[in-house]
């Protein structure tokens, strides 16, 4: 295929805004936890947090596309959506790789440096840990994306560490209890990854990957996916009650009917390529709705 130069649309496709819920919602949670703790917010720190998280997410997406193309995971035959496999449809792979590196550099030199000037080295250290994971996720002898750890690592780094850094930026307090409070968002992010890997199971097996669905097999993956969704939706309720927030738990329970139709649709879809676009769009929307519901419940509780 004839290769073409980088276009604005290619940059957007590589950044994959449809996946940004995984980076934005931990930021929203961090802001909510911080405001509840101290009653005010720091706007510049919040701006650094959101921009940095989105740029890091964009770097993951671009570098992963580059690695998948090089290893033959993405082909014309198994990539019907051009926006989801921009290199397959003509973008120079080196340009895509450089775009991913640029996203990462911008995250560290822009909001990363800004956060350091505002709040000291702690947010930058957390960001550097995230940057290392970004590179190791799709590169190296055995990338994380080729192991049954992708869901766990994604949930912890994005759901946990982004929230941890965000709360520190606002409060100047490094509280690891934040990682517990971030569990519902972290599980939701892990489910986004599980949705993706579950749909790509057969393709990943052919590419030699050993993702969690590849290890479990199709039948067990489908069962695990549905159980994980139920546990995820129940987790905010349990956490709110464990923290002594019965009013927050009640508010969250009252918000659940708004998610019911989407949840039932998600549970009814069969993981696989035919329903991939529906599944990924559905889980992304549910993560946003559930995260906002949890944030509101925290505020009330």
C-alpha positions in Angstrom: 0.0 0.0 0.0 1.2 3.5 -0.8 2.2 5.4 2.3 1.0 8.9 2.9 2.3 11.8 5.1 0.8 12.6 8.5 -2.5 14.4 8.3 -4.5 16.0 11.1 -7.0 13.2 11.0 -4.2 10.7 11.4 -3.0 12.4 14.6 -6.6 12.3 15.9 -7.0 8.6 15.0 -3.7 7.7 16.6 -4.7 9.6 19.8 -8.1 7.7 19.7 -10.3 10.1 21.6 -12.9 7.4 22.0 -10.6 5.8 24.6 -10.0 9.0 26.6 -12.7 8.1 29.2 -10.0 5.9 30.7 -7.8 8.9 31.4 -10.4 11.6 32.0 -12.5 9.8 34.6 -9.7 9.2 37.1 -9.0 13.0 36.8 -12.6 13.8 37.6 -12.5 11.4 40.5 -9.3 13.1 41.8 -10.9 16.5 41.6 -14.0 15.3 43.5 -11.9 13.6 46.2 -9.8 16.7 46.6 -12.7 19.1 46.8 -14.4 16.9 49.4 -11.2 16.8 51.5 -10.3 20.5 51.5 -13.2 22.5 50.1 -11.4 24.2 47.2 -9.5 23.4 44.0 -6.3 24.5 42.3 -7.2 25.3 38.6 -3.7 25.2 37.2 -2.9 21.9 38.8 -6.2 20.5 37.5 -5.4 21.7 34.0 -2.0 19.9 34.2 -3.6 16.8 35.3 -6.2 16.5 32.6 -3.8 17.5 29.7 -1.1 15.2 31.0 -3.5 12.2 31.4 -4.9 12.6 27.9 -1.5 13.0 26.3 -0.3 9.8 28.1 -3.4 7.9 26.9 -2.8 9.2 23.4 0.9 8.0 23.5 -0.3 4.5 24.6 -2.7 4.3 21.7 -0.2 5.5 19.1 2.7 3.3 20.2 0.4 0.3 20.5 -0.8 0.8 16.9 2.8 0.9 15.8 3.8 -2.2 17.7 0.7 -4.1 16.5 1.5 -3.3 12.9 5.1 -4.3 13.1 4.2 -7.7 14.7 1.5 -8.3 12.1 -1.4 -8.2 14.6 -3.2 -5.6 12.6 -3.9 -6.4 9.0 -6.4 -5.3 6.3 -8.2 -8.6 6.8 -8.9 -8.1 10.5 -9.1 -4.3 10.7 -12.3 -3.2 9.1 -12.2 0.2 10.9 -9.7 2.5 9.2 -9.6 4.9 12.2 -8.7 2.0 14.5 -5.7 0.9 12.4 -4.5 4.0 10.7 -1.1 2.5 9.8 -2.7 -0.5 8.1 -4.5 2.0 5.9 -1.5 3.9 4.7 0.2 6.0 7.4 4.0 5.6 7.5 4.7 3.4 10.6 7.7 5.5 11.6 5.6 8.6 11.5 3.0 6.9 13.8 5.8 5.9 16.2 7.2 9.4 16.3 3.7 10.8 16.9 3.4 8.5 19.9 6.8 9.6 21.2 5.8 13.2 20.7 2.6 12.6 22.8 4.7 11.2 25.6 7.3 14.0 25.4 4.6 16.6 25.4 3.0 15.0 28.5 6.3 15.1 30.5 7.7 18.4 29.3 4.4 20.3 29.4 1.9 19.4 32.1 4.5 17.1 33.8 7.0 20.0 34.2 4.2 22.4 35.1 3.0 20.1 37.8 6.5 19.8 39.2 6.9 23.6 39.3 3.6 23.9 41.1 3.7 20.9 43.5 7.2 19.5 43.6 8.6 16.2 42.3 5.9 13.7 43.5 3.5 14.1 40.5 6.5 13.9 38.1 7.7 10.7 39.7 4.3 9.2 39.4 4.1 10.4 35.8 7.5 8.8 35.0 6.3 5.5 36.3 3.3 5.9 34.0 5.7 6.7 31.1 7.7 3.6 31.7 4.5 1.5 31.6 3.5 3.3 28.4 6.7 2.1 26.7 6.7 -1.4 28.2 3.0 -1.9 27.4 3.7 -2.5 23.7 7.5 -2.6 23.4 10.3 -4.7 24.7 11.1 -8.4 24.4 7.8 -9.4 26.1 5.3 -6.4 26.0 2.7 -6.2 28.8 0.0 -6.3 26.1 1.2 -9.8 25.2 0.7 -11.0 28.8 -2.4 -11.7 30.9 -1.6 -8.5 32.9 -2.9 -5.8 30.6 -6.2 -5.4 32.5 -4.6 -5.2 35.9 -1.8 -2.9 34.8 -4.1 -0.5 32.9 -6.5 -0.3 35.8 -3.8 0.3 38.4 -1.8 2.8 36.4 -4.6 4.8 34.9 -7.4 4.4 37.5 -5.0 4.3 40.5 -1.9 6.4 39.7 -3.7 9.2 37.8 -6.1 9.6 40.7 -3.2 9.5 43.2 -1.2 12.1 41.3 -4.3 14.3 40.9 -5.2 14.3 44.6 -1.6 15.1 45.5 -1.6 18.0 43.1 -4.6 19.4 44.7 -4.0 18.6 48.4 -0.2 18.2 48.6 -0.9 15.0 50.6 0.2 11.6 49.4 -2.5 9.3 50.7 -2.4 5.7 49.4 -6.0 5.2 50.6 -6.8 7.1 47.4 -5.9 3.9 45.5 -8.7 2.1 47.4 -11.2 4.9 46.7 -10.2 4.7 43.0 -11.0 1.0 42.7 -14.4 1.4 40.9 -12.8 3.6 38.2 -9.7 1.2 38.0 -12.0 -1.8 37.5 -13.9 0.1 34.8 -10.7 0.8 33.0 -9.7 -2.8 33.3 -13.0 -3.7 31.8 -12.3 -1.5 28.8 -9.1 -3.5 28.2 -10.9 -6.8 28.8 -13.6 -5.8 26.3 -10.9 -5.1 23.7 -8.9 -8.2 24.4 -12.0 -10.4 24.6 -13.1 -9.2 21.1 -9.6 -9.7 19.7 -9.1 -13.2 21.3 -8.7 -15.2 18.1 -6.6 -12.5 16.4 -4.3 -12.3 19.4 -3.9 -16.1 19.5 -2.7 -16.0 15.9 -0.3 -13.3 16.8 1.2 -15.3 19.7 -0.3 -13.1 22.4 -1.1 -14.5 25.8 -3.7 -12.0 27.0 -6.1 -12.9 29.8 -8.8 -14.0 27.3 -6.2 -16.0 25.4 -5.4 -17.9 28.7 -9.0 -18.3 29.7 -10.4 -19.3 26.4 -13.6 -18.1 24.8 -16.2 -19.7 27.1 -14.5 -18.7 30.4 -13.7 -15.2 29.1 -17.4 -14.6 28.3 -18.4 -15.8 31.8 -15.6 -13.8 33.5 -16.5 -10.7 31.6 -20.1 -10.7 32.8 -19.1 -11.5 36.4 -16.6 -8.7 36.3 -19.2 -6.2 35.1 -21.5 -7.1 38.0 -18.7 -6.8 40.5 -17.7 -3.5 39.0 -21.2 -2.0 39.3 -21.5 -3.2 42.9 -18.0 -1.9 44.0 -19.0 1.7 44.5 -21.9 0.7 46.7 -19.7 -1.5 48.9 -16.9 1.1 49.1 -19.3 3.8 50.1 -20.8 1.7 52.8 -17.3 0.6 54.0 -16.3 4.3 54.4 -19.4 5.0 56.4 -21.3 6.9 53.7 -24.8 5.4 53.8 -26.3 8.5 52.1 -23.7 8.3 49.3 -24.5 4.6 48.9 -28.3 5.4 48.7 -27.6 8.1 46.0 -25.5 5.6 44.0 -28.2 3.0 44.3 -30.8 5.5 43.0 -28.6 6.3 40.0 -28.3 2.6 39.0 -31.6 2.5 37.0 -30.1 5.1 34.6 -27.4 2.5 33.7 -29.6 -0.5 33.6 -30.5 -0.5 29.9 -26.8 0.0 28.9 -25.7 -2.7 31.3 -28.2 -5.2 30.0 -27.2 -4.5 26.5 -23.5 -4.9 27.4 -24.2 -8.2 29.1 -26.2 -9.5 26.2 -23.5 -8.8 23.5 -21.2 -11.6 22.5 -17.5 -10.7 22.7 -15.9 -10.9 19.2 -15.1 -9.0 16.1 -18.7 -8.8 14.7 -19.9 -6.8 17.8 -16.6 -5.1 18.6 -17.6 -1.6 17.8 -20.8 -1.9 19.8 -19.0 -3.5 22.8 -16.2 -0.9 22.9 -18.6 2.1 22.6 -20.9 0.6 25.2 -18.3 -0.1 27.8 -16.8 3.4 27.3 -20.2 5.0 27.9 -20.8 2.9 30.9 -17.5 3.8 32.5 -18.3 7.5 32.1 -21.8 7.1 33.5 -20.7 4.9 36.4 -17.8 7.1 37.3 -19.9 10.2 37.4 -22.5 8.3 39.5 -19.7 7.4 41.9 -18.4 10.9 42.0 -21.8 12.3 42.8 -22.4 9.7 45.5 -19.0 10.6 47.1 -19.9 14.3 47.1 -23.2 13.6 48.8 -21.8 11.0 51.2 
